[in-house]
């Protein structure tokens, strides 16, 4: 069943069309990858899906409801959680606290209840901290629970952001270049982690440059080039697709 | 013995000991001047608790907090002195009105960050300073508002310096406790998240726009509460008290105390408030020295703030943690 369906979405910045009439579907329980050369519009597309940018045309529907006009924090509450290409952690807060912030939409304590530390608040805090411990173990970052995010190694920062996104109880997880800056061992850990999340019933859409990871974990791939979708299909077919090879070789020819 | 004095235990024990000393003071002395000075410290501590939430934790600057103190003070003063409204009602009115003022200022300021937010709130303080002078029928203009009655609940009147001292510090301790609780729970974490990365907070489902207005209103309301208590404990208010200069001093207290801390700004607040009244605490200081300090008060706090920004960006809170030997930077709560 299609969980996310993107129809004819476009975004222009001045004279540049960053995303040009892109359509695709993400099926429930799968890992789908979004690839393409630099400047293909991948991050813009992510921003359109999560409410950080407004599309100029097209529509996005998630689990049957339209996402048009929803603001970022509302999109999260519907069940789409994201990470960022440049990690957006709360540097002064510990690993556990970072993930606790992700519990924000599912918790209830307001200013009044928090100020008085009502019994319901304490119970909620306890439950939330327990779940955070579970999430940190799931992504393999539990040893950094009490370390300020600023002092956490780069690879773990990405895992913390994934744990924070998972804390919002999403149905769809959008990961923006989770393997960027990771070494081989860390990338393998990440791949295991992504499969584990998928097996927990969470659908994943991932933007990634690391072809090894993409071919390894994804069931379907969408290829963007200069804002347009140029190919879509399973990894083995994408690897042989003439338009895709052209897009990537073309880029290398320019940047070599 | 020494091994029991871990930072954690010290962190819990210090506030309790501080409270104990505070409430013992009236039994040890009946020096009216000392009570007056310590009452000012308590009033500023209340304002600082709210400003630390807004600026130190949520990262939203306000150079208009003196104006909120003024709104609370004039509301309470006018209602009790000119309208005969019961004190407790007037205090609540002052608190709520300042909170509403903060809410209304926050809405247009939502789009502003950093310097621009500083300018907008600075402008608000200037506008209110003019209004405090020009709304003569309510505020008494430049002459100020006189004859504001002491705090009273029913027939019980708090009209001694010691009584006012206890009232103000009682409220201050409650405000600090509630603030510390907020910091430790969901709304406080959302505030610190907003400070750390607004994008990250949005992606975690925090409605940052709403959070900013809520914190602004709460912080302004707390400032209004301090203002209302100030009016009834001093009995006379005039516009110059609620000037931009006071707003800047309040921000200096939070900066010197350290962002992301409650104890640091409270300590800085006590030090900076006591500075011009050093003679009340340290007997035997020469009159010339006190006069010198009073003349240079603003310069001293400004100079200290620059030093802190350059050499100890974490402020007193970070220094305290370094002395305590902990690295619990993210421990939140009452550090």
Interface residues (C-beta under 8 A of the other chain):
Chain A: X50 X52 X71 X72 X73 X76 X77 X81 X82 X83 X84 X88 X89 X90 X91 X92 X93 X94 X97 X100 X101 X102 X103 X104 X105 X107 X108 X109 X110 X111 X113 X114 X115 X116 X117 X121 X124 X125 X146 X147 X148 X149 X150 X164 X165 X167 X168
Chain B: X178 X179 X181 X182 X184 X185 X186 X187 X188 X189 X190 X192 X193 X195 X196 X197 X199 X200 X201 X202 X203 X204 X205 X206 X207 X208 X214 X218 X260 X329 X330 X331 X332
